[in-house]
């Protein structure tokens, strides 16, 4: 890194350390989320369905409607509806 001065090197180190901290936080949050799903499963909720609901709630209404319509079309095409 001799082509970089002290300031760019410090800035790079700062970025890397921030990313590392955020990755640690992300891991901790993922563990918390798994724990909540496990708790929900323990009281009888279907985790697969809960994951689908969470995914659907992230979508805006028009995207969700479009996905549901496509699913219905595919199900009818395969005689699943």
N, C-alpha and C positions, 0 to 999 in steps of 0.2 A: 504494500500500500504506500510505497514511497512517493508515488505520483500524486497522492492526495495530501493536502495539508491537514493540520490538526483539527480545524473547524469542520471540514467535510467528514472526516473520520468520526468526530464526536457526534455529528448529526446522524451519520449512518448507524452508529452504535445506539443512539437514542431510538431510532426507528425500529431496529432489531429488538431492543429491550421492550419497547411498547408492544410490538407484535407478540413477543413471548408472553408478556403479562396477559394480553387479551386471549391468547390460546389457552392459558391456564384457566382463566375465567370461563371460557367457552366449555372446557372440559368439566369444570365444576357445575355449570348450568346443565350440561347434558346429563350428568349424574343426578341432579335434582329432578330433571324431567323424567328420567327413568324411574326414580323413586315414586313420583306422583302417579305414573302409569301403573306401577306395581301396587300402589295403595288402592287405586281404582279397581284393578283386577281382583284384589283381595276382598272387596265388598260386592263383587259380582258383575262389574261392567266389562264389556268386551273391548279389549285394548285395541284390536284392529279397527273396530268401528270408531272408537274415540280418535284414533289417528286420522281416519278419514274425515271426521267432523272438524278436527283442528285444521286440516288441510283445506277443506271447503270454506271455513271461516276466514282464511287468509285471502281468498279470492274476492274480487269484486263481483257484484251481483250478475253482471252481464257475462263474465267469464264462467261463473258457476252455472248459469242457465245454459250456456252453450255446451259445456261439458256434459251436463245432465241430458240435454237433447241428443247429443252424439251417442251417449251411452244407451239411451232408449232406442235409437235407430239401430245400433249394433246388436242389441239384445233381440229386437224384432227380427233382424236379418238372420240371426242364429236360432230363432224360435225359443228364446229364453224368457220372453215376456208374455 
